[in-house]
Amino acid sequence: MAGSAAAGAPGPAPAARGVLAPLALAQFICSFAGSNMNVMINDISEDLDTTVQGVQIAITIFLLVMAALMIPGGKLTDKWGRKRCLVAGLVVYGVGAVLSALAPGLGVLILGNSILEGVGTALLIPPVYILTTLLFTDTASRARAFGTIMAMGGVGAAAGPLIGGLITSAISWRAAFVFQALVIVVIVVLSRGIADPLPPDPARPFDTVGAVLSAAGLVLLVTGILAVDNNGWLALGLLVAGALVLTGFFAWVRARERAGREALLSTGLFRNRTSNLGLVTQNTQWLMLMGVSFTVAAYLQVVRGYDAIQTGVIFTAATLGILASSLAAEKLARRHAQRTLIMTGFVVTTAGVALLLALVARTPGVWAFAPGLLLIGLGLGVMLTPSVNVVQSCFPESRQGEISGLSRSVSNLGSSLGTAVAGTILVSGLSQGAYAAAMAVLGVIGLAGLAAATLLPRGPRQAPAANAATGTEGPPGPR
């Protein structure tokens, strides 16, 4: 992606002034949408005459739509323009939020929240990262900008239960979607001052077949996980079908590359070992965050009978943890290698999961959740930005559009898998045993993420996200 100034430029371009607020708010509201429904499980299921599993499916489909369409969304920014995709995504998201607020049943809620908000997010998130790359033209300003955006994303995911709980208890779960629509209006107004630094290229080809194959493969895989509890053979069939479709997708991509035609996703992105390991850590981080959020929220409401605001308040510990470690991210990155930060994050997060299991099993009080959630928040906040940096610093600026879409897709796939895996275990029988089993699985996944992090090459210290969206040469991250 051309057009950004060299890393050593004296400061952000004039066009960058005032754009960080709408971009960071956009990341916040999309992350918020992925977690705030967790505290509305009882309210929504009673109001719409559905079940916990029905709400879980709605949440998972939202996250899955984002994951499945993020790569095509990233490619469309070059064809339609980054500013146009951002605004289009915001409008589609806003319509979905309003429709969700008026939903008479689960089907309309899935259409508004899961489909339209998911499509809107897939359109607006890639421009957030690409515009930040182009408009913040020096290393220091980019580092601060991406640190802010990643922090807002983490806080949005962690604070979603608290804000959603407060709104649901004070007014209604429907008002939480009105809140989302109002935030979207604010972002649209603030984004009027954003100027696209590069013109769109309407003649640029778009790999429609590749987009369909990649989306279908991901949908089949996650649907297979959701079906495990109801029909083992159906689940197996869906998982096999998903694997076959994704194999067909990569075969299609290779064929287009051999023919000299632009594919949806270059296979060259998967030839970098460091980037591949970084993508694994990204996927695992968001899987743990959303898996823990859904598991704890469902357990508190269904087993212990807490209302939405009580559940949201409990999640304040995780929000504070993410906020504290995110604010310290730049200082930590100057003192420690990214590999060290990612490994430390997984150790602290997994320890938080273990603490949740130990304290909740022995203590009936509500505060038994706070220490574990605080550690999980601290651990995730430490490693979210370094993982993005590791991946994107492996590629030159010309490939940032592709790797940004892939990176966001992998992260959102982790979110959908977290809800699907944890939810599948929980709905098999919401009891102390099911809660413990779900948390134990998430702990094991955390250890797998730690194992991947240990394989990252050692590298020098550097400012967080200094190359995360630039791909420029200079002080490199781990390679």
MOHUQUI-V300580 format. One record per residue. RES is the residue in one small letter. D_LAST is the distance of its C-alpha to the last C-alpha in Angstrom with 2 decimals. Layout:
BEGIN
{{RES/D_LAST} {RES/D_LAST}}
END
This chain:
BEGIN
{{m/20.68} {a/22.42} {g/24.56} {s/22.59} {a/23.09} {a/20.73} {a/18.69} {g/21.18} {a/24.24} {p/26.85} {g/26.81} {p/26.94} {a/29.02} {p/32.58} {a/32.02} {a/29.43} {r/32.14} {g/33.45} {v/31.04} {l/28.84} {a/31.71} {p/32.24} {l/28.56} {a/28.01} {l/31.34} {a/30.40} {q/27.35} {f/29.67} {i/32.46} {c/30.37} {s/28.85} {f/32.37} {a/33.86} {g/31.70} {s/33.09} {n/36.44} {m/38.39} {n/37.69} {v/40.50} {m/42.88} {i/43.04} {n/46.66} {d/47.88} {i/46.55} {s/47.65} {e/51.13} {d/51.55} {l/50.42} {d/51.99} {t/48.84} {t/46.92} {v/43.79} {q/42.26} {g/43.25} {v/41.42} {q/38.36} {i/38.41} {a/38.66} {i/35.65} {t/33.56} {i/34.62} {f/33.59} {l/30.05} {l/29.98} {v/31.28} {m/28.49} {a/25.84} {a/27.68} {l/28.25} {m/25.15} {i/23.58} {p/26.97} {g/27.38} {g/24.24} {k/25.48} {l/28.95} {t/27.86} {d/27.62} {k/31.00} {w/32.93} {g/31.24} {r/29.11} {k/32.10} {r/34.33} {c/32.01} {l/31.61} {v/35.38} {a/36.16} {g/33.89} {l/35.58} {v/39.00} {v/38.35} {y/36.95} {g/40.01} {v/42.42} {g/40.85} {a/41.21} {v/44.87} {l/45.58} {s/44.10} {a/46.34} {l/49.36} {a/48.47} {p/51.61} {g/49.78} {l/46.49} {g/46.27} {v/46.38} {l/43.91} {i/41.44} {l/42.13} {g/41.66} {n/38.92} {s/36.99} {i/37.34} {l/37.98} {e/35.82} {g/33.02} {v/33.41} {g/33.66} {t/30.44} {a/28.58} {l/30.01} {l/29.44} {i/26.02} {p/23.89} {p/25.91} {v/25.23} {y/21.49} {i/22.05} {l/24.95} {t/23.06} {t/20.42} {l/23.31} {l/25.73} {f/23.72} {t/22.85} {d/21.42} {t/18.50} {a/20.87} {s/22.93} {r/20.10} {a/18.70} {r/22.24} {a/22.93} {f/20.06} {g/20.72} {t/24.34} {i/23.79} {m/21.65} {a/24.22} {m/27.05} {g/25.59} {g/25.35} {v/28.76} {g/30.25} {a/29.35} {a/30.61} {a/33.61} {g/34.69} {p/36.91} {l/38.59} {i/39.33} {g/40.32} {g/42.49} {l/44.25} {i/45.05} {t/46.11} {s/48.40} {a/49.87} {i/50.44} {s/49.05} {w/45.89} {r/46.74} {a/46.47} {a/42.78} {f/42.26} {v/44.49} {f/42.24} {q/39.24} {a/41.34} {l/42.34} {v/38.77} {i/37.99} {v/40.98} {v/39.69} {i/36.27} {v/38.07} {v/40.22} {l/37.40} {s/35.35} {r/38.23} {g/36.86} {i/33.51} {a/33.48} {d/31.18} {p/29.60} {l/29.36} {p/32.30} {p/32.16} {d/32.37} {p/35.08} {a/35.10} {r/31.51} {p/31.74} {f/30.79} {d/30.10} {t/32.74} {v/32.84} {g/29.11} {a/29.44} {v/32.39} {l/30.83} {s/27.62} {a/29.75} {a/32.33} {g/29.94} {l/28.40} {v/31.94} {l/33.29} {l/30.64} {v/31.16} {t/34.91} {g/34.97} {i/33.61} {l/36.27} {a/38.96} {v/38.37} {d/40.96} {n/43.63} {n/43.44} {g/41.28} {w/42.09} {l/41.38} {a/38.02} {l/37.17} {g/38.35} {l/36.27} {l/33.08} {v/33.78} {a/34.66} {g/31.46} {a/29.38} {l/31.52} {v/31.27} {l/27.46} {t/27.58} {g/29.98} {f/27.72} {f/24.87} {a/27.59} {w/28.95} {v/25.65} {r/25.21} {a/28.85} {r/28.53} {e/25.56} {r/27.60} {a/30.51} {g/28.61} {r/29.04} {e/26.65} {a/25.61} {l/25.01} {l/21.39} {s/19.47} {t/18.42} {g/15.47} {l/13.82} {f/13.81} {r/12.36} {n/8.65} {r/8.29} {t/5.69} {s/8.07} {n/10.93} {l/10.52} {g/10.30} {l/13.38} {v/15.09} {t/14.89} {q/16.24} {n/18.96} {t/19.94} {q/20.27} {w/22.64} {l/24.40} {m/25.26} {l/26.33} {m/28.63} {g/29.77} {v/30.87} {s/32.46} {f/34.51} {t/35.46} {v/36.69} {a/38.43} {a/40.21} {y/41.28} {l/42.63} {q/44.63} {v/45.85} {v/46.37} {r/47.17} {g/48.71} {y/46.98} {d/47.28} {a/44.56} {i/44.72} {q/44.72} {t/41.65} {g/39.89} {v/40.80} {i/39.27} {f/35.89} {t/36.11} {a/34.47} {a/31.22} {t/31.44} {l/31.93} {g/28.99} {i/26.55} {l/28.16} {a/28.05} {s/24.40} {s/23.39} {l/25.50} {a/23.79} {a/20.22} {e/19.85} {k/21.35} {l/19.31} {a/15.97} {r/17.32} {r/18.18} {h/15.50} {a/11.75} {q/10.72} {r/10.34} {t/13.82} {l/15.24} {i/14.41} {m/15.86} {t/18.76} {g/19.43} {f/19.89} {v/22.07} {v/24.23} {t/24.56} {t/25.57} {a/27.95} {g/29.44} {v/30.13} {a/31.81} {l/33.83} {l/35.00} {l/36.23} {a/38.01} {l/39.69} {v/40.74} {a/42.36} {r/44.45} {t/45.13} {p/46.97} {g/46.38} {v/44.10} {w/42.15} {a/40.80} {f/37.98} {a/36.95} {p/35.05} {g/32.86} {l/32.15} {l/31.36} {l/28.74} {i/27.23} {g/27.13} {l/25.62} {g/22.85} {l/22.00} {g/22.19} {v/19.70} {m/16.87} {l/17.72} {t/16.16} {p/12.86} {s/12.36} {v/13.18} {n/10.91} {v/7.75} {v/9.19} {q/10.66} {s/8.29} {c/6.63} {f/10.20} {p/12.91} {e/15.96} {s/18.08} {r/16.41} {q/16.41} {g/19.77} {e/18.66} {i/15.50} {s/17.58} {g/20.31} {l/18.26} {s/16.61} {r/20.12} {s/21.68} {v/19.58} {s/20.35} {n/23.99} {l/24.22} {g/23.24} {s/26.05} {s/28.54} {l/27.71} {g/28.15} {t/31.58} {a/32.52} {v/31.69} {a/33.20} {g/36.07} {t/36.95} {i/37.33} {l/39.31} {v/41.75} {s/42.70} {g/44.71} {l/44.11} {s/44.99} {q/43.59} {g/42.38} {a/40.53} {y/38.83} {a/37.77} {a/36.52} {a/34.39} {m/32.86} {a/32.29} {v/30.40} {l/28.17} {g/27.61} {v/26.58} {i/24.13} {g/22.67} {l/22.24} {a/20.44} {g/17.96} {l/17.60} {a/17.03} {a/14.13} {a/12.63} {t/13.19} {l/11.06} {l/7.81} {p/6.10} {r/7.88} {g/7.21} {p/10.15} {r/12.54} {q/13.02} {a/15.57} {p/15.27} {a/14.52} {a/14.46} {n/12.13} {a/12.84} {a/15.37} {t/15.08} {g/12.17} {t/13.44} {e/12.16} {g/12.71} {p/11.19} {p/7.56} {g/6.22} {p/3.76} {r/0.00}}
END
